[in-house]
Amino acid sequence: MKKISWFLLLFIGFGVSAFAQQGLKLGGFLLPQASVLLNSQDQSLDDDVYRLAVLDGMAAGVTFGYDFNDYIGFRLNPQYSLQGGKYTDRRDIDTRNKYVTRLEYLKIPLVLHFNSNPVNHKVVFVFEAGASLGLLTRARMYDDNTAFDPGIPDNFSNFPSVRETFMPFTVNLTGGIGFDVRLDYDMQLNLRLVGDYSLQDVENKNATFRLSENGSTVDQKYWEWARGATRNVETYGISSGIMIGLTWMFPTAGE
């Protein structure tokens, strides 16, 4: 939690200082992406039980930014992101079951933006790095593209929703590398390879339900029931994709 707190302070502090500057860049983008949910204990299982797979998704958002000079600036890229994870297990020798966890986030990345020298250059090399906040808005699970039914026994009560079994927000490292192509004096085409990695467990290991057995009722942690009490390490979310965007530039006075 300490490293997450430091990233939050840096995120907030940089955001305040960045928005005190003059000048503005506005744009929008689409981000076809792929994502996984990485859990080391899941990956250690036999291939017949668990095989990690990549989940296709999409993000879209808007860009606000400012370049302090020809080489450095910031970008704030709020976006709605469809991501999550997928795995398969073996049904028989020829068929595998597919299990999908679809997580939908409102993500707010704030990054430092570095340009190669843009003067008299139509194509500019770009590198970006920073942090993002992810606010979970929806979570679903599917079994072979059908809504997944965990088969809740009659002695379970107050069973959590899928969304309640995941953390309501995450703090992530984010970055990108690519090019800006000047289309005319005030418009750029943006092309980036971008990635995002959660710094914390995306699963809510404190999610519980009520279990009644032998005349008594106790709180049972969901993920200990789903995976087993000895298989409960952190799960990290990773997403990456190709960002395609347009940015309109508004030079400061005198430029």
C-alpha positions as CSV (number, residue, x, y, z in Angstrom):
1,M,0.0,0.0,0.0
2,K,2.9,2.4,0.7
3,K,4.0,2.4,-3.0
4,I,0.4,3.0,-4.1
5,S,0.2,6.0,-1.8
6,W,3.4,7.5,-3.2
7,F,2.1,7.1,-6.8
8,L,-1.2,8.7,-5.8
9,L,0.6,11.7,-4.3
10,L,2.8,12.1,-7.3
11,F,-0.2,11.7,-9.6
12,I,-2.2,14.4,-7.8
13,G,0.8,16.7,-7.4
14,F,1.8,16.6,-11.0
15,G,-1.8,17.1,-12.1
16,V,-2.1,20.3,-10.1
17,S,1.2,21.7,-11.4
18,A,0.5,20.7,-15.0
19,F,-2.8,22.4,-15.2
20,A,-1.3,25.7,-13.8
21,Q,0.5,26.0,-17.2
22,Q,-0.7,28.0,-20.3
23,G,-1.6,26.4,-23.6
24,L,-3.8,23.5,-24.7
25,K,-3.9,20.5,-27.0
26,L,-7.2,18.7,-27.5
27,G,-7.9,15.4,-29.3
28,G,-9.6,12.0,-29.3
29,F,-8.5,8.5,-29.9
30,L,-9.4,4.8,-30.3
31,L,-7.4,2.0,-28.7
32,P,-7.8,-1.6,-29.9
33,Q,-6.1,-3.6,-27.2
34,A,-5.5,-7.0,-25.7
35,S,-5.4,-7.8,-21.9
36,V,-4.7,-10.5,-19.4
37,L,-5.1,-11.2,-15.7
38,L,-1.9,-12.6,-14.3
39,N,-2.0,-14.9,-11.3
40,S,1.2,-16.9,-10.6
41,Q,-0.6,-19.7,-8.9
42,D,-3.2,-20.1,-11.7
43,Q,-0.4,-20.3,-14.2
44,S,1.3,-23.0,-12.3
45,L,-1.7,-25.3,-12.8
46,D,-1.7,-28.2,-15.2
47,D,-2.5,-27.2,-18.8
48,D,-5.6,-29.3,-18.8
49,V,-6.9,-27.1,-15.9
50,Y,-5.7,-23.7,-16.8
51,R,-4.2,-22.1,-19.9
52,L,-3.8,-18.3,-20.0
53,A,-5.4,-16.7,-23.0
54,V,-5.5,-13.1,-24.3
55,L,-8.7,-11.1,-24.2
56,D,-9.5,-8.7,-27.0
57,G,-10.9,-5.3,-26.1
58,M,-11.2,-1.7,-26.9
59,A,-10.8,1.7,-25.3
60,A,-11.7,5.2,-26.4
61,G,-11.2,8.6,-25.0
62,V,-10.1,12.2,-25.3
63,T,-6.8,14.0,-24.9
64,F,-6.0,17.2,-23.0
65,G,-2.4,18.4,-22.9
66,Y,0.2,21.1,-23.1
67,D,3.8,21.2,-24.4
68,F,6.0,23.3,-22.2
69,N,8.6,23.6,-25.0
70,D,9.5,21.7,-28.2
71,Y,10.5,18.6,-26.2
72,I,8.4,18.0,-23.1
73,G,4.8,18.4,-21.9
74,F,2.0,16.4,-20.4
75,R,-1.1,14.5,-21.5
76,L,-4.3,13.7,-19.6
77,N,-6.1,10.9,-21.5
78,P,-9.4,10.0,-19.8
79,Q,-10.9,6.9,-21.5
80,Y,-13.4,4.1,-21.1
81,S,-11.6,0.7,-21.4
82,L,-13.0,-2.8,-22.0
83,Q,-10.4,-5.3,-20.7
84,G,-10.0,-8.2,-18.3
85,G,-8.8,-11.8,-18.8
86,K,-9.5,-15.2,-20.3
87,Y,-8.4,-18.7,-19.8
88,T,-9.3,-22.2,-21.1
89,D,-9.4,-25.7,-19.7
90,R,-9.8,-29.0,-21.4
91,R,-13.3,-30.4,-22.0
92,D,-12.1,-33.4,-24.0
93,I,-9.1,-34.2,-26.3
94,D,-10.4,-31.8,-29.0
95,T,-12.2,-29.1,-27.1
96,R,-11.4,-26.5,-24.5
97,N,-13.8,-24.5,-22.3
98,K,-13.4,-20.7,-22.5
99,Y,-13.8,-18.5,-19.4
100,V,-13.9,-14.8,-19.7
101,T,-13.7,-12.0,-17.1
102,R,-14.7,-8.7,-18.7
103,L,-13.8,-5.6,-16.7
104,E,-14.9,-2.2,-17.7
105,Y,-13.0,0.8,-16.4
106,L,-13.1,4.6,-16.5
107,K,-9.3,5.2,-16.7
108,I,-7.6,8.5,-16.1
109,P,-4.0,8.3,-17.3
110,L,-1.7,11.3,-16.7
111,V,1.7,11.1,-18.5
112,L,4.8,13.1,-19.2
113,H,5.1,13.5,-23.0
114,F,8.5,13.7,-24.6
115,N,9.1,14.8,-28.3
116,S,12.1,14.5,-30.5
117,N,12.8,17.8,-32.2
118,P,9.6,18.9,-34.0
119,V,11.0,22.0,-35.7
120,N,10.5,21.6,-39.5
121,H,9.8,17.9,-39.0
122,K,6.6,16.4,-40.2
123,V,7.0,13.1,-38.2
124,V,8.0,13.4,-34.5
125,F,9.1,10.5,-32.3
126,V,7.2,10.4,-29.0
127,F,7.7,8.7,-25.6
128,E,5.2,8.9,-22.7
129,A,5.3,7.6,-19.2
130,G,3.1,8.1,-16.1
131,A,0.4,6.7,-13.9
132,S,-3.3,6.0,-14.3
133,L,-6.3,5.6,-12.0
134,G,-8.8,3.0,-13.0
135,L,-12.4,3.2,-11.7
136,L,-14.3,-0.1,-12.1
137,T,-17.8,0.5,-13.6
138,R,-18.8,-3.0,-14.6
139,A,-17.6,-6.6,-14.3
140,R,-19.0,-9.8,-15.9
141,M,-17.9,-13.4,-16.2
142,Y,-18.7,-15.7,-19.2
143,D,-18.4,-19.4,-19.8
144,D,-18.2,-20.1,-23.5
145,N,-19.9,-16.7,-24.2
146,T,-22.8,-17.5,-21.9
147,A,-23.3,-15.7,-18.6
148,F,-21.4,-17.7,-16.0
149,D,-23.4,-19.4,-13.2
150,P,-21.1,-20.3,-10.3
151,G,-23.8,-22.7,-9.0
152,I,-24.4,-21.1,-5.6
153,P,-25.5,-23.7,-3.0
154,D,-28.6,-23.2,-0.8
155,N,-26.5,-22.7,2.3
156,F,-24.8,-19.6,0.8
157,S,-26.3,-16.1,1.4
158,N,-25.2,-12.5,0.7
159,F,-23.2,-13.8,-2.3
160,P,-21.2,-11.0,-3.9
161,S,-21.8,-9.8,-7.4
162,V,-19.0,-10.2,-9.9
163,R,-18.2,-6.5,-9.6
164,E,-18.0,-6.8,-5.8
165,T,-15.3,-9.4,-6.2
166,F,-12.9,-6.9,-7.9
167,M,-11.4,-3.8,-6.5
168,P,-13.4,-0.6,-7.2
169,F,-10.3,1.3,-8.3
170,T,-6.7,0.5,-9.2
171,V,-3.5,2.4,-9.6
172,N,-1.5,1.6,-12.7
173,L,1.8,2.3,-14.4
174,T,1.2,3.4,-18.0
175,G,3.3,4.4,-21.0
176,G,3.6,4.6,-24.7
177,I,6.0,5.0,-27.6
178,G,5.2,6.0,-31.2
179,F,4.9,8.9,-33.6
180,D,3.0,12.2,-34.1
181,V,2.5,13.1,-37.8
182,R,1.6,16.7,-38.6
183,L,-1.3,16.8,-41.0
184,D,-1.4,20.5,-41.3
185,Y,-0.4,23.5,-39.1
186,D,-2.7,22.7,-36.2
187,M,-3.5,19.0,-36.5
188,Q,-1.6,15.8,-35.7
189,L,-2.2,12.1,-36.3
190,N,-1.1,10.2,-33.2
191,L,0.1,6.6,-33.4
192,R,1.3,4.9,-30.2
193,L,2.0,1.4,-28.8
194,V,0.7,1.8,-25.3
195,G,0.6,-0.4,-22.2
196,D,-0.9,-0.4,-18.7
197,Y,0.1,-2.5,-15.6
198,S,-1.7,-2.6,-12.3
199,L,0.4,-1.9,-9.2
200,Q,-2.0,-3.8,-7.0
201,D,-4.3,-6.8,-6.8
202,V,-7.3,-6.2,-9.1
203,E,-9.3,-8.8,-7.1
204,N,-11.1,-7.8,-3.9
205,K,-9.7,-10.4,-1.6
206,N,-12.0,-9.1,1.2
207,A,-15.2,-9.9,-0.6
208,T,-17.2,-12.3,1.5
209,F,-20.5,-14.2,1.7
210,R,-22.4,-16.0,4.5
211,L,-21.9,-19.8,4.8
212,S,-24.3,-21.9,6.9
213,E,-23.1,-25.3,8.1
214,N,-23.9,-27.5,11.0
215,G,-26.2,-25.0,12.6
216,S,-23.8,-22.0,12.5
217,T,-23.2,-19.2,10.0
218,V,-19.8,-17.7,9.2
219,D,-18.3,-15.2,6.8
220,Q,-16.4,-16.9,3.9
221,K,-14.0,-15.0,1.7
222,Y,-15.0,-15.4,-1.9
223,W,-11.6,-15.9,-3.5
224,E,-10.6,-18.5,-0.9
225,W,-13.8,-20.4,-1.8
226,A,-13.2,-19.9,-5.6
227,R,-9.5,-20.8,-5.6
228,G,-8.8,-22.5,-2.3
229,A,-7.4,-21.0,0.9
230,T,-3.8,-21.8,-0.1
231,R,-4.1,-20.3,-3.6
232,N,-4.8,-16.7,-3.0
233,V,-1.9,-14.6,-4.3
234,E,-2.3,-11.3,-6.1
235,T,-3.8,-11.0,-9.6
236,Y,-2.4,-8.2,-11.8
237,G,-4.1,-6.6,-14.8
238,I,-2.1,-5.9,-18.0
239,S,-3.3,-4.3,-21.2
240,S,-1.6,-3.1,-24.3
241,G,-2.7,-1.9,-27.8
242,I,-2.3,0.5,-30.6
243,M,-3.6,4.0,-30.0
244,I,-4.9,5.9,-33.1
245,G,-5.8,9.5,-32.5
246,L,-6.1,13.1,-33.7
247,T,-4.9,16.1,-31.8
248,W,-5.6,19.8,-32.5
249,M,-2.9,22.2,-31.4
250,F,-3.5,25.7,-30.0
251,P,-0.2,27.6,-30.0
252,T,0.4,30.1,-27.3
253,A,0.6,33.8,-28.2
254,G,3.6,34.7,-30.3
255,E,4.1,31.1,-31.8
